[in-house]
Amino acid sequence: MKRIAVFTSGGDAPGMNACIRAVVRGAVYHGLDVFGIRRGYNGMINGDIFQMSSHSVSNIVQRGGTILKSARSKEFMTPEGRKKAYDQLQKFGIEGLIAIGGNGTFTGATLFYDEYGIPTVGAPGTIDNDLYGTDYTIGFDTAVNTALEAIDKIRDTADSHDRIFFIEVMGRDSGYIAIQSGIAGGAELVMVPEVLTPISEVVETLKAGWSRQKSSSIIVVAEGEEEGNANEIAEKIRQQVQSDIDMRVTTLGHIQRGGIPTAYDRILASRLGLGALEGLMNGEKNVMAGVVNNELVYTPFKDTIRLPKPINEDLLRMVKILSV
Ligand code: F6P
């Protein structure tokens, strides 16, 4: 393999730039031609492809977002879109791809290989940490720290005004950000999509706190929580408690996706970028590079897509114990 390309796809995540840098510098080190594709699969379809050098990735290791930009491409999900993408890759002579993204990205790469035989190795880039095959994904640690900083600030107001705050964090189908930021932020309860927390349990927890003279509480809610979003949950609780308790809801939203990546994310991203590149060079295809128990491993896309990554329920138990 002489010529490869790298792209980022799906939601951006802090550390993606450090990953791009590792792919590009690794390719230069190993004597490969390396191209960047802008805006994920959309750029592949439109031929938004350019040659990169060591210099193209100078001064980006510390930057959030992605210099290659990102998109969730609907067109690539059609056979016509993939044909256009293949024609563009042919035009540039690209023989292999490094995809930095999540499950949607890897689903696209699998279809593409089945139809056109272009091998892809993935690097897990998503703040949600919901990918099987790696202990942590690129961006998760930064997102948790961003959420934590917000929780710490909100706690000051919760305490000053004797309020209950419901803080909604990201995680479409996953409670990883909620549980980590909730534990670190000393939340009274964490609600995640993976484990049902009935409203009655939330009410009980709050009442138990009041009986112990607890005057403020923080409840962290993951975006994908089954009982509804943080506003809906707060409303249900207001109805059940039927008192004029002072409640507020804060949705942290996209502030969790941006920002300077933590040292942990930069190091993980560098390791996964180089690991993905060297995997591709060694003949790996349709796999995602991951770090499990501090070892670099490759997991087939079909498993990262299909298999759930369960949260550690013991951590939820700990939240309850530590909030007495
Ligand atoms: O997958 C990462 C994520 O941040 C999810 O937690 C969230 O549901 C989603 O992306 C939001 O996507 P968008 O930026 O397209 O609204």
Residues whose N, C-alpha, C, O or C-beta is under 5 A from the ligand:
A	BS01	F6P	G11 I127 D128 M170 G171 R172
